[in-house]
Amino acid sequence: MPDTILNFLALDRYYGLDWAAAIFMFLSMHRLGIHKKDGFIFAALASLCWIAFNLIAESPAGVIANLLIAVMAFRSLATWSKTHPSNPAPNEPRP
């Protein structure tokens, strides 16, 4: 039984990229959920790990999908300060 569990959790099968990607994605969801800008960084890191994972697994659709998600995360990071309610317009007083 323990061998089965260890085989299931195998960290060496994909160099731990799947585990790193999952952790980064959960961090991303948590940080974005509490309106923190660094959530986009974690999303991009997760996507980069998933890209590497999909390259090893030889899944072109996974590589392309996560490449687009990484681009979207970086774009969202760049536009965050322009649209986020915690950053009022220069002539607007802060609440």
N, C-alpha and C positions, 0 to 999 in steps of 0.2 A: 504493500500500500504506500509507504513513504516514497519508494522509488517512482511510483506513478505520479505522485504529487510533484516531486522534483522534476520529473520529465515534463509535466504540464507547465511548470513555472520556469522552465529552462531559460536562464538569462543569457546563455552563450549561443543559443540557436540563431538569433539575429543581432548578436553583439549588444543586447540590452536596448536596442533602438526602439522596440515596441513599448517597452516599459517606460523609457524616458519620454517618448511621445505621449503616452497616456498621462503621465504625471504632469508634463507641461500643459496638456490640454485641460486637465482638471484645475490646475493653477490659473490658467487663462480664464476659464469660466467663473471661478471664484472671484478673481480680481476685477473682471469686467462687471460681475454682479454687484460689486460694491463701488462701482464707478471709478476704478483706478486705471489710468492710462497704460500702465505696464502690462495689463492683461493682453494687449495686442502683441507685445514682445514675446510673451509666453506662447501665444497662438502661433506666431511665426516660428518659434523654436520647435514647437510640436510638429508643425508642417514640415520643417526641414528634417526632423527625425523620421517622420513618415515617408518622406521622399527617399531617404537612404534605405529605410526598411523595404519600400516597394522596389527599389533598384535591386536589392538582394533577392527579393521574392520574385523578381522579373514580372512586375505588373505595371505595364505602361499607363493604364488608366489611373492607377493609384498615384503614379508620379505626376501626371498631368493635373489631376484633381488637386493634389496637395500643393503643387506649384502655384496654381490659381489661388488657393486659400492663403498661401504665404504672401502673395502679391496683395491680396485684399487686406490682409492684416497690416502690412506695411503702409498701405494707402490710408487705412483707417487711423493708424497711428499719426500719420502726417496731417490729417484733417481734423483730428480730435480738438485741438486748441481753437480752431475756427468755429466749431459748432457746439462744443460742450457748454452746458448752462453755467458751469462754475467759472467760465471765462466771459464776462459781459463785454459788450462793445466798449471801446476806449472812453466814450463820453457818458456811459451809463454808470450810475452808482451801483456798487455791490449791495446785494440784499443783506 
